[in-house]
């Protein structure tokens, strides 16, 4: 049952009770039912607009993804400055956004801790546009 149907049911109940609108209580109940009806129409309009906007945003997201693929290639975040080589086993480990917030990570191959030091940079200013990239840290100093 939709909100409009529920309000219509309440309105029908109020009419069926033959509430006398000349009394204070009757006036109040009639006004409450009228306000509920207005609110239900507003909520229905908002739900319809939300559904339409959600579809539109989804289409924009898909279009943006296509533009990103054209501009940056399929894997836009594959940059040398976002990788770390494990000093123990030599495995190259790709860092994600969460790794930049930590001082060290665990190598998935050998299990050894790797200390992250972003002071050592690849010195390629165009390698990564990410604010957390070590290149941008160097530029901020």
N, C-alpha and C positions, 0 to 999 in steps of 0.2 A: 504494500500500500504506500503510495507516494505521499509527500507532505500535503500536497493540494487535496488529495482524496481524504486524508485524515481531517483536514480543516473543514472540508465540505460535510463530512460525517458529523463533526461537532456542531456545525451550523444547522444541520438538519435536526440534531438532538435538541438544540436550543429552540428551534421553531416548533418541534413536536411537544416540548414541555409547555408551550403557550405562555412563555414568560411575559409578564405584564411590563411593558416598556415605560409605563408611567411611574413605576416605583424606582427608587434609587438603585436597588439591586438589579432590577431588570435592565436599566440603562447601562449599568456597569458591565453586565454579562454581554449585552449586545455590542458594546464598544470593544470588549476583549475579543469577541469572535471576529469583528470587523478588522481589528489590528492583526489578528492571527492570519486572516485571509490575505491581507496586504503583505505580511512577512513571507507567507508561503509563496506568493507570486515572485517576490524579490529573490528568494532563495532559489527558486526554479530558474529564474533568469541568470543568476550567478553561476549555477551549475552548468547551464547551457554554454555560457561564455567561457567558463573554465575548460570545458571539453573542447571547444573550438580552439582556444588558445593553446591547449596542450598538443593538439594535432599540428598546429602551426609551428610551435617550437620544435616538435619532433622533425618536421620537414626542414626547418632551418638547420637543425643539428646535422641531419644527413647531408645537406648541401655544404655545410662548413667542413664536414669530414672529407668530402670530395675535394674541396679547395685545399685543405691541408695535405691531402695525398698528392695533389698536383704540385703544390709549393714545396713541400718538404720530403716527398717520397713516402713510400709505404711505412717505414719505421723512422719517424722524425726525431726520435730521441737517441739515436745510435751515434754518439759522439765519443771520441777518444778521451776527452776530459771527464767523462762520466763513468770511466772504467778504472778499476784498481787491479794491480797484479799482486797476488799473494806472494810474499817474500819466502814462504816456506815451500810451497809446491809449484809456484810459477803460474797458477791458474788465473786467467783474466776474469774478473768479477764485475758485472755491470751493476752500477749503483742506481737505486731509485730514489724518489723524493724523500722517503722516510730515512734512508741511510745518511742523508746530509745533516740530519738532526742529531746523529750519534757521533761519539768520538772514536768508536771502534765497532767493527763488525766481525762475524765469524765466517771463515772460509767454508763454503758448502762442500768442498772436496776433501780438505785435510782436517777441518775442524779447529784450526788455529785461529787465535784472535789477530785481527789486522787493525792496527791503529790508523785512523784516518787523519791525514794532515793536509789541509787544503792550502797551506802556504806554498807548497811546491805545486807549480802550475805548468800547464803545457805551453804557456806563452803564445797561444793562438787566440787572439781576441775574438775571432769570428766563430770559434768552435762551438759555442753554446750560448743561447740567449737566456737561459734559465738564471733567475736572480741568485739562486743558491750555488751556481757553478763557481768553481775556484777562480776562474778568470774574472768574474765579476767581483769576487771578494778582493782580488788583487787591485782592481780598478778603484775600489772604494777607499783604499788606504791612502 
